[in-house]
């Protein structure tokens, strides 16, 4: 028992240290993290490349941590004591890219008042990370290829060759093979960069999900005051949080269900010009929505939850009845099975203006 406790304490200390070793590469808490099998493959690749000088091409969607992988490759390489220079080719105007990469001599062009060292020189003895390599103009690709092939380059306006003592790590979210086929990327540069390729797993790492017809109808009827960003966030949430491949009404977030429960319900086939400006939300699994709303309100510490929810329920039912009967109180009361005095009193209590 004592030995078991000792081993458990040691394991706990190892877990709290935040470090993990994969194939000889130590994954620190300050670096990239991930327990998914795809990320473990990335960690193993970093470990295998730890002592390599090879050029690496990292591909994957935007936001998947390509620069973090490049930093890890540099940190655990023989060039770790040298500089790590990251350069986003997509963030610089095309007419400045050449000067930014290779530098320029004084007087090379109007405004070049002093000599400037480019990114290739700044990364001397270390690693140059070229982010979004697929965005580089075709003519500049030739200069990069020549620098990689010949091992030297020239500053803009310069005559003396400068040794390119750098390791190149490039990244892209684009399909470079497709860009080669389209004539937008040099095939020989692709082969020069594609010595070792690391493919980053997708940002969500889950299978595509499908909306059920009911959910699609509900979402199509929602107002989305936050526009595309709100819709994108909802799709992201559903993709991550829904356990099955088909998203049902009960999988919708609590706030969406709560919003829908507050809207007047419209019976299928009914329409009324008098209520054309009323927000229309398709019918949802209201029992599930009501339950989720109750849980949320209770967890948030709200008081008198029962009375609040009963008021919401009564208000929704009364509004629906008035809409279906086009504002005729007597008919609405009859269809609801309540008296005229009752519906009048409830409308006043709930502040409903028919």
URJO-V385423 format. One record per residue. N is the residue number from 1. RES is the residue in one letter. SS is DSSP state (H for helix, E for strand, C for the rest). D_CENTER is the distance of its C-alpha to the mean C-alpha in whole Angstrom. Layout:
<<N/RES/SS/D_CENTER> <N/RES/SS/D_CENTER>>
//
This chain:
<<1/X/C/47> <2/X/H/47> <3/X/H/45> <4/X/H/43> <5/X/H/42> <6/X/H/42> <7/X/H/39> <8/X/H/37> <9/X/H/37> <10/X/H/36> <11/X/H/33> <12/X/H/32> <13/X/H/33> <14/X/H/31> <15/X/H/28> <16/X/H/28> <17/X/C/28> <18/X/C/25> <19/X/C/26> <20/X/E/26> <21/X/E/27> <22/X/E/26> <23/X/C/29> <24/X/C/30> <25/X/E/27> <26/X/E/27> <27/X/E/23> <28/X/C/23> <29/X/C/21> <30/X/C/21> <31/X/C/19> <32/X/C/16> <33/X/C/16> <34/X/C/16> <35/X/C/18> <36/X/C/17> <37/X/H/19> <38/X/H/17> <39/X/H/16> <40/X/H/20> <41/X/H/21> <42/X/H/19> <43/X/H/21> <44/X/H/24> <45/X/H/24> <46/X/H/24> <47/X/H/27> <48/X/H/29> <49/X/C/28> <50/X/C/29> <51/X/C/32> <52/X/C/31> <53/X/C/32> <54/X/C/30> <55/X/C/28> <56/X/E/24> <57/X/E/22> <58/X/E/18> <59/X/E/16> <60/X/C/12> <61/X/C/9> <62/X/C/8> <63/X/C/6> <64/X/C/8> <65/X/C/11> <66/X/H/14> <67/X/H/16> <68/X/H/16> <69/X/H/17> <70/X/H/20> <71/X/H/21> <72/X/H/22> <73/X/H/24> <74/X/H/25> <75/X/H/26> <76/X/C/28> <77/X/C/30> <78/X/C/33> <79/X/C/32> <80/X/C/30> <81/X/C/33> <82/X/C/32> <83/X/C/30> <84/X/E/26> <85/X/E/25> <86/X/E/22> <87/X/E/22> <88/X/E/19> <89/X/H/21> <90/X/H/19> <91/X/H/19> <92/X/C/23> <93/X/C/26> <94/X/H/27> <95/X/H/31> <96/X/H/30> <97/X/H/28> <98/X/H/31> <99/X/H/33> <100/X/H/29> <101/X/H/29> <102/X/H/33> <103/X/C/35> <104/X/E/38> <105/X/C/41> <106/X/C/43> <107/X/C/44> <108/X/C/42> <109/X/C/41> <110/X/C/42> <111/X/C/40> <112/X/C/40> <113/X/C/42> <114/X/C/41> <115/X/C/40> <116/X/E/37> <117/X/C/35> <118/X/C/32> <119/X/H/29> <120/X/H/31> <121/X/H/34> <122/X/H/32> <123/X/C/30> <124/X/C/34> <125/X/C/34> <126/X/C/31> <127/X/E/27> <128/X/E/26> <129/X/E/22> <130/X/E/22> <131/X/E/18> <132/X/C/17> <133/X/H/21> <134/X/H/21> <135/X/H/21> <136/X/C/24> <137/X/C/27> <138/X/H/30> <139/X/H/32> <140/X/H/31> <141/X/H/30> <142/X/H/33> <143/X/H/34> <144/X/H/31> <145/X/H/33> <146/X/H/36> <147/X/H/35> <148/X/H/33> <149/X/H/37> <150/X/H/39> <151/X/C/38> <152/X/E/39> <153/X/E/38> <154/X/C/39> <155/X/C/38> <156/X/E/38> <157/X/C/42> <158/X/C/43> <159/X/C/46> <160/X/C/45> <161/X/C/43> <162/X/E/40> <163/X/E/39> <164/X/C/36> <165/X/C/36> <166/X/C/32> <167/X/E/29> <168/X/E/27> <169/X/E/23> <170/X/E/21> <171/X/E/18> <172/X/E/16> <173/X/C/13> <174/X/C/16> <175/X/C/19> <176/X/H/22> <177/X/H/24> <178/X/H/24> <179/X/H/24> <180/X/H/27> <181/X/H/29> <182/X/C/28> <183/X/C/30> <184/X/C/27> <185/X/C/27> <186/X/C/30> <187/X/H/30> <188/X/H/32> <189/X/H/30> <190/X/H/27> <191/X/H/30> <192/X/H/30> <193/X/H/27> <194/X/C/26> <195/X/C/28> <196/X/E/26> <197/X/E/23> <198/X/E/20> <199/X/E/17> <200/X/C/14> <201/X/C/12> <202/X/C/9> <203/X/C/6> <204/X/C/7> <205/X/C/11> <206/X/C/13> <207/X/C/15> <208/X/C/14> <209/X/C/16> <210/X/E/19> <211/X/E/20> <212/X/C/23> <213/X/H/25> <214/X/H/26> <215/X/H/22> <216/X/H/22> <217/X/H/25> <218/X/H/24> <219/X/H/21> <220/X/H/22> <221/X/H/25> <222/X/C/23> <223/X/C/23> <224/X/C/19> <225/X/C/21> <226/X/C/17> <227/X/H/17> <228/X/H/14> <229/X/H/12> <230/X/H/13> <231/X/H/13> <232/X/H/9> <233/X/H/9> <234/X/H/12> <235/X/H/11> <236/X/H/8> <237/X/H/11> <238/X/H/13> <239/X/H/11> <240/X/H/11> <241/X/H/14> <242/X/C/17> <243/X/C/19> <244/X/C/20> <245/X/C/19> <246/X/E/21> <247/X/E/19> <248/X/C/23> <249/X/H/24> <250/X/H/24> <251/X/H/20> <252/X/C/19> <253/X/C/18> <254/X/H/21> <255/X/H/21> <256/X/H/21> <257/X/H/24> <258/X/H/25> <259/X/H/25> <260/X/H/26> <261/X/H/29> <262/X/H/30> <263/X/C/31> <264/X/C/34> <265/X/C/34> <266/X/C/35> <267/X/C/38> <268/X/C/37> <269/X/C/39> <270/X/C/40> <271/X/C/40> <272/X/C/41> <273/X/H/42> <274/X/H/42> <275/X/H/39> <276/X/C/37> <277/X/C/35> <278/X/C/34> <279/X/C/30> <280/X/C/30> <281/X/C/28> <282/X/C/29> <283/X/C/30> <284/X/C/28> <285/X/C/29> <286/X/H/31> <287/X/H/32> <288/X/H/29> <289/X/H/27> <290/X/H/30> <291/X/H/30> <292/X/H/26> <293/X/H/27> <294/X/H/30> <295/X/H/28> <296/X/H/26> <297/X/H/29> <298/X/H/31> <299/X/H/28> <300/X/C/28> <301/X/C/32> <302/X/C/33> <303/X/C/36> <304/X/C/38> <305/X/H/36> <306/X/H/38> <307/X/H/40> <308/X/H/36> <309/X/H/35> <310/X/H/39> <311/X/H/39> <312/X/H/35> <313/X/H/37> <314/X/H/40> <315/X/H/39> <316/X/H/36> <317/X/H/39> <318/X/H/42> <319/X/H/40> <320/X/H/39> <321/X/H/43> <322/X/H/44> <323/X/H/41> <324/X/H/43> <325/X/C/46> <326/X/C/45> <327/X/C/46> <328/X/C/50> <329/X/H/50> <330/X/H/53> <331/X/H/51> <332/X/H/48> <333/X/H/50> <334/X/H/52> <335/X/H/49> <336/X/H/47> <337/X/C/51> <338/X/C/51> <339/X/C/54> <340/X/H/54> <341/X/H/55> <342/X/H/52> <343/X/H/49> <344/X/H/51> <345/X/H/50> <346/X/H/47> <347/X/H/46> <348/X/H/47> <349/X/H/46> <350/X/H/42> <351/X/C/43> <352/X/C/42> <353/X/C/44> <354/X/C/45>>
//
